Amino acid sequence: MVLDALTGRPVGVGRDEPPSAQPARAGCVERAPDPTDARAWLIRVAEQGAAASPVAAAVVADVEVE
């Protein structure tokens, strides 16, 4: 079982919220209803997410080296 690092709840159990909800709360992405499909959401990278992207890429590169 995999637990969410922030909430301690099991990941993938139930459908309490969409996967994009946590990054949206953190300000990394913006969620908007899809005007052409009421079931869907449009997810866009927010300014804060774009600023964090190079940092995240550097961390991934470091992990891949190990």
N, C-alpha and C positions, 0 to 999 in steps of 0.2 A: 504494500500500500504506500502511495506517495502522498505526503502531506504538504499543504500550502505553507510556505515559510512564514507568511505574515499572520495567517489566521489559525494555523494548526489543524485545519479541517482537511479531510481527505479530498484529493483532487480527482475530478471526474466522477464524483458521486452526486447524483441529483442534478438538477438544472436550475439552481438558485439564481445564477446570473451568467451572462455570456462571457466567453473568454476575454473579450475586450474591455470588460467593466473595470478591472483592476488598473490596467494602464490608463484608462480614461480618468479614473479618480486621481491618479498620480500626475495627470496633466501631460502625459506622453502622446496620447492620441485623442482625436476628437471623433465622437460618434454622432451620426445624424441619420434619421430615417431615410431610406431609399425612396425617392418620389415615384419610382416605377414599380416597386414591389413592396407592399406593406409588411411582408414577412422578413425583409432584409434591412440591414444597417450598412451605411457607408462609413468606413473607418479611414481617417486621414491622420498622417503624422502631424502632431502639433509642434509648435516652435520648441518647446522643452524637449520633446522626443528627438527632434532633429539635432539639437545641441548635444544630446546624450549619445547619439549614434556613433560618433568617432571613438568615444570612451568605451562603449560596448564592444566595438570592433577590435579595439586594442586588447581588451580582456579576453575575448575569444581567441585572438592570435596567441596570446600568452599561454592559454590553456592548451591550445593545439600543439604548441612547442613541447609542452611537458609530455 
